[in-house]
Amino acid sequence: MYQSYISGVGAYVPPRSLTNFDLEKPLDTSDEWIQQRTGIVKRHWVEGDTSTSDLAVEATKEALESAKLSKDDIDCIIFATLSPDHEFPGTGCFLQAKMDMSGIPAFDIRQQCSGYIYGLSMADAFIKNGMYKNILLVGAEIHSRGMDRTPEGRNVAVLFGDGAGATILSRKEAGADNESHVISYDLHADGAFAKELWTPGPGTGNGKEERLTTSMIDEKLHYPYMNGRQVFMHAVKRMAESLTYTLKTNGKSVEDVDLFLFHQANMRINDKVGEIMGIPPEKVFNTIQHYGNTTAATIPLGMRDAIKAGKLERGMLVGMAAFGSGFTWGSGLMRF
Ligand code: COA
């Protein structure tokens, strides 16, 4: 019997950092509005010709180093992103080429802010069934170049940042409960809410002759749209629901968990989830203040920063939960 465990963690954000004050003039917003409603203080946005796979390369290098593995030890790539380098092929293939890791399979998955938890479940299943030994699971996003960065798009543009997080899931023989391993996960989706947070184009569902037309660009269909209140309400309910289920099915309570790593969409969402579940605030590690919402990257990025801050150590029981476009949501439990 095999189990998977996280053998390495890495992350990367581009150097250019923008505070809320930097956005005040171009987006007609204010530091006060952003901080009060979201907890975000700054975010990183790329410059020049940096692509999503470039961010993933840096996170991957750090993850390999932390796992003390070489690129040749990796036998599968799972790449979670909603902001790919190109329409196709998947960004996993571009990362693979840049890392010189030819030959191994490369998956791209599309579960937006829940991408990391979905990817974790895939990696764990592949390892448990003996298919692969060391899987590179990456979440990376460049939001900045895909949003309406004018006052018209401010309700979305202030929320998102660019960044990447990478983890390596490795195989081990099943052992004691206190050994590092992925314990459990719980996944959901409800497509009835697909258009509450989405980017319509390019795509075949817009009733146009082509997947991308100049009229679509004029109508700004290539930018994300969000019903913020609807997302907020569902995120709180679903994250708490799923995480409660995961803890219960594993016979664990909030007290047993050492650290909670939540998706970073809004500090108020995470505070509410903590409140509902009775989680002491010091057990939740948030990074949204520094990075905004980096979608598929938030959980591995948080993992890397929690390790650096001395808040995440081997042997700790870690609870995770995420919610995002789709709607998709889920939770996970692991012994780090
Ligand atoms: N700066 C200043 N004002 C802004 C603004 C901005 N960036 N964005 C919106 N506003 C204004 C609106 O125009 C509106 O003004 P009005 O009352 O004069 O019409 C007012 O603020 C309230 O807007 P509203 O959208 O109702 O605010 P809200 O209290 O719902 O907060 C969010 C907005 C986005 C912070 C909140 O809904 C949220 O966090 N939702 C979840 C988003 C999320 O997590 N997305 C990712 C999911 S993975």
Residues whose N, C-alpha, C, O or C-beta is under 5 A from the ligand:
A	BS01	COA	D28 T29 S30 W33 R37 C113 R154 N155 V158 G228 R229 V231 F232 A265 N266 F323 G324 S325
